Amino acid sequence: MSIFKNQRGESRMNILGEISFSRTLLGESYDAELMDTCHQGIGFISPFPYLRGTEILLKSKNDKENVVQKATVAWSRPASNFKKLNPRYRIGARFHS
């Protein structure tokens, strides 16, 4: 049983893939594992956490058009396979409309 309340307005599709994210267009980008997505937002695994409200830019690594999607971090918590030497965090982000 999860202690986290589901705040999604619609269900997400589980999808595996790779994305990159950054804080700014010209800033350093980081690779992440895509976990799920819907029209409202995205869930991914990151090597480090972000604070709620942080604005990020997301880009699919499989997208040849290089479309960048703006999003705001809704939550961040350690992933179930978190290890001190290889930290991993689950991040939930809402897309900007």
Backbone bond lengths (Angstrom), bond angles and torsions (degrees), N, CA, C in turn:
res aa  C-N    CA-C-N  psi(-1)  N-CA   C-N-CA  omega(-1)  CA-C   N-CA-C  phi
1 M - - - 1.447 - - 1.522 109.40 -
2 S 1.293 117.20 133.11 1.455 122.71 -178.71 1.526 110.45 -88.70
3 I 1.333 116.14 140.40 1.458 120.43 176.67 1.518 111.48 -89.42
4 F 1.342 116.70 -4.18 1.454 121.51 -178.45 1.517 110.06 -93.62
5 K 1.330 116.55 130.13 1.460 122.29 -179.30 1.527 109.91 -75.39
6 N 1.317 116.33 134.26 1.456 121.04 176.13 1.522 108.40 -77.33
7 Q 1.342 116.54 113.33 1.453 121.19 -177.41 1.526 111.85 -105.15
8 R 1.305 117.29 12.95 1.456 120.94 -177.31 1.521 111.00 -77.62
9 G 1.315 115.56 140.06 1.448 121.22 176.95 1.515 111.74 -81.72
10 E 1.318 116.88 -17.32 1.467 122.06 178.87 1.524 108.29 -147.83
11 S 1.322 116.16 161.74 1.458 118.93 -178.32 1.528 110.17 -75.82
12 R 1.315 114.71 153.23 1.458 120.42 179.30 1.516 109.93 -102.40
13 M 1.325 115.20 152.59 1.452 121.16 175.21 1.522 108.24 -93.48
14 N 1.330 116.91 127.56 1.454 120.14 173.95 1.515 107.86 -71.65
15 I 1.296 115.98 126.05 1.455 120.81 -177.93 1.520 107.82 -147.88
16 L 1.301 116.47 133.44 1.454 120.40 178.95 1.513 109.13 -102.22
17 G 1.295 116.82 141.07 1.453 122.00 -179.98 1.509 109.82 177.01
18 E 1.296 115.71 -173.57 1.454 120.71 179.78 1.522 109.80 -122.53
19 I 1.325 115.05 139.78 1.453 121.73 175.40 1.525 108.06 -130.89
20 S 1.300 115.92 168.00 1.460 120.68 169.34 1.517 106.96 -125.42
21 F 1.323 116.02 151.52 1.454 119.95 -179.98 1.517 109.45 -141.92
22 S 1.329 114.88 155.34 1.457 121.06 179.38 1.517 108.87 -152.53
23 R 1.316 115.88 168.73 1.464 120.85 177.42 1.523 110.86 -87.20
24 T 1.335 118.02 -30.68 1.466 122.41 -179.63 1.522 109.27 -137.44
25 L 1.318 117.27 162.77 1.465 121.25 179.87 1.525 112.31 -61.56
26 L 1.320 117.32 -38.36 1.456 120.57 -177.25 1.525 112.86 -96.49
27 G 1.329 117.32 -1.57 1.459 121.34 -179.07 1.508 112.33 -78.61
28 E 1.311 114.92 171.71 1.457 121.03 178.58 1.531 109.49 -65.99
29 S 1.324 116.60 137.48 1.461 120.29 178.52 1.521 109.46 -106.19
30 Y 1.325 115.27 154.10 1.454 122.37 -176.55 1.525 109.21 -125.71
31 D 1.314 115.94 146.17 1.458 121.08 178.00 1.522 109.90 -84.62
32 A 1.319 115.73 146.33 1.460 121.90 178.39 1.525 108.90 -146.12
33 E 1.329 115.34 160.65 1.461 121.81 177.63 1.523 108.88 -98.18
34 L 1.312 116.80 123.77 1.456 122.58 177.22 1.519 108.87 -74.10
35 M 1.324 116.67 134.44 1.463 120.90 179.71 1.525 112.57 -111.33
36 D 1.339 116.22 -47.00 1.465 119.86 179.33 1.523 109.55 -157.78
37 T 1.326 114.28 162.40 1.469 118.97 -177.94 1.527 110.07 -154.56
38 C 1.321 116.01 159.08 1.459 124.00 172.48 1.518 106.66 -154.43
39 H 1.324 117.54 -173.66 1.464 120.86 -179.74 1.527 111.91 -67.36
40 Q 1.336 117.06 -26.78 1.459 120.92 -175.97 1.520 114.05 -88.85
41 G 1.340 117.64 -27.72 1.452 118.30 -174.64 1.508 114.52 -171.13
42 I 1.335 113.77 -166.39 1.451 121.07 -173.09 1.524 109.45 -148.21
43 G 1.315 116.13 150.41 1.454 122.34 173.59 1.524 108.29 -122.05
44 F 1.331 117.35 133.77 1.460 120.16 -179.97 1.516 110.87 -148.36
45 I 1.318 115.90 164.88 1.454 123.79 178.51 1.520 108.49 -103.79
46 S 1.332 116.25 127.31 1.456 123.04 -176.20 1.537 110.10 -121.25
47 P 1.332 118.01 154.04 1.464 119.90 176.12 1.528 113.07 -75.57
48 F 1.323 118.46 -8.36 1.465 121.48 177.63 1.520 109.76 -151.60
49 P 1.352 117.30 159.31 1.470 120.94 -176.43 1.516 112.34 -84.72
50 Y 1.319 115.11 164.47 1.462 122.33 172.04 1.517 108.17 -129.89
51 L 1.308 116.69 149.46 1.456 121.40 176.70 1.521 110.50 -75.71
52 R 1.321 116.26 147.99 1.464 121.95 175.69 1.528 108.83 -57.26
53 G 1.321 116.34 136.06 1.451 121.88 179.61 1.520 114.15 94.21
54 T 1.337 117.75 -8.20 1.461 120.74 178.17 1.519 109.76 -68.56
55 E 1.320 117.07 131.12 1.460 120.63 177.27 1.518 109.58 -88.46
56 I 1.332 115.94 133.42 1.456 121.78 -179.38 1.525 109.92 -132.63
57 L 1.310 115.54 162.17 1.461 123.13 175.77 1.519 107.64 -114.50
58 L 1.323 117.16 130.26 1.465 123.05 -177.23 1.516 110.55 -114.80
59 K 1.328 115.90 143.48 1.462 120.86 177.22 1.518 108.96 -144.76
60 S 1.325 116.89 131.47 1.456 121.66 176.34 1.522 109.23 -72.45
61 K 1.320 116.23 137.35 1.462 119.50 178.85 1.525 111.40 -77.94
62 N 1.345 116.87 -12.93 1.464 121.23 179.86 1.525 112.22 -96.44
63 D 1.328 117.68 -5.33 1.459 122.65 -176.59 1.521 110.40 -85.69
64 K 1.316 117.22 113.86 1.470 121.63 -179.03 1.526 111.92 -73.55
65 E 1.340 118.06 -18.73 1.457 121.95 -179.01 1.528 112.75 -84.09
66 N 1.328 117.93 -7.76 1.468 123.06 179.39 1.525 113.16 55.91
67 V 1.325 117.32 42.82 1.460 121.82 177.79 1.528 108.52 -73.18
68 V 1.330 115.81 130.57 1.460 121.80 179.50 1.527 108.15 -106.05
69 Q 1.322 116.69 130.36 1.458 122.78 -179.39 1.530 108.79 -111.51
70 K 1.332 117.42 128.83 1.462 121.52 176.53 1.525 109.17 -84.36
71 A 1.349 115.63 141.91 1.455 121.00 179.35 1.525 109.67 -149.40
72 T 1.331 115.27 162.78 1.459 122.50 176.45 1.524 108.24 -121.59
73 V 1.320 117.00 132.70 1.463 121.80 179.94 1.523 109.16 -65.54
74 A 1.335 116.20 125.30 1.463 122.27 179.06 1.528 110.52 -95.82
75 W 1.323 117.61 -34.47 1.463 122.32 178.73 1.522 109.92 -160.92
76 S 1.327 115.09 160.78 1.457 122.27 178.98 1.525 107.70 -152.38
77 R 1.329 116.68 133.46 1.473 119.99 178.60 1.519 109.37 -154.40
78 P 1.329 118.12 157.48 1.466 120.09 179.03 1.523 111.00 -60.24
79 A 1.323 115.89 140.08 1.466 120.89 177.15 1.524 108.99 -73.23
80 S 1.320 116.58 161.35 1.467 120.78 -177.79 1.525 112.15 -63.64
81 N 1.328 117.76 -25.28 1.467 120.67 179.53 1.534 111.36 -101.63
82 F 1.330 116.60 30.65 1.469 123.07 -179.96 1.522 110.39 -63.80
83 K 1.323 116.13 131.83 1.466 122.44 174.60 1.514 107.57 -135.09
84 K 1.329 116.87 146.09 1.461 120.48 -177.86 1.519 112.55 -59.67
85 L 1.325 117.52 -38.10 1.462 120.79 -178.16 1.525 112.69 -79.88
86 N 1.325 117.11 -19.74 1.460 122.02 179.32 1.531 108.78 -138.73
87 P 1.354 117.50 71.23 1.468 119.14 -175.74 1.529 112.42 -66.68
88 R 1.320 115.33 142.47 1.469 122.16 178.26 1.513 107.63 -140.73
89 Y 1.323 115.48 136.92 1.456 121.74 -178.08 1.520 109.68 -127.81
90 R 1.334 115.25 139.77 1.460 120.28 171.98 1.515 107.39 -87.11
91 I 1.315 116.35 131.67 1.457 122.60 -178.65 1.528 108.22 -122.34
92 G 1.307 116.92 133.84 1.452 122.41 172.53 1.531 108.30 -113.46
93 A 1.307 117.31 130.31 1.464 120.78 -177.51 1.530 110.27 -133.90
94 R 1.325 115.77 143.05 1.466 122.36 177.48 1.522 109.14 -100.17
95 F 1.322 115.57 133.64 1.452 120.79 177.61 1.524 110.81 -70.09
96 H 1.324 116.96 147.75 1.465 121.52 171.92 1.531 107.51 -79.20
97 S 1.315 117.21 142.51 1.469 119.12 -179.96 1.500 112.27 -88.20
